[in-house]
Amino acid sequence: MEQDPTWVFNILWTDEAHFSLHGDVNNHNCPIWATSNPRDYTQKPLHSPKVTAWCGFTGSFIIGLFSFETQCPVNG
């Protein structure tokens, strides 16, 4: 790091997000606080359709925004 102070510009940073087409929210990533009954539930499909968005960037450029529609199970 001391030899090349621009090393951080050579890293490709990436992230992806999964969006449910039914409007479901992942409670592990987005906790919902409410005063209603926490044991109340609604039925929903086990594998609802999702869209995945992916983006990457370095210190010099952005690698687009890509979206993928798939019926494959999503891990994560």
C-alpha angles and dihedrals in degrees: 000000000000092000095053115026091182094062092109090064089062095060118101108218115199139179138174135198131197120217122194115224090214093060095250117158123217102234092199091064098031114032115205118213115199140157093224125097108297091202093059111107142176127214118248135170116280094231108025118186114273139188119215121208120199131186135171134187144174131195088274108039148005122240102219129258111273125192126197127195113201142152092215118118111265120223117211 
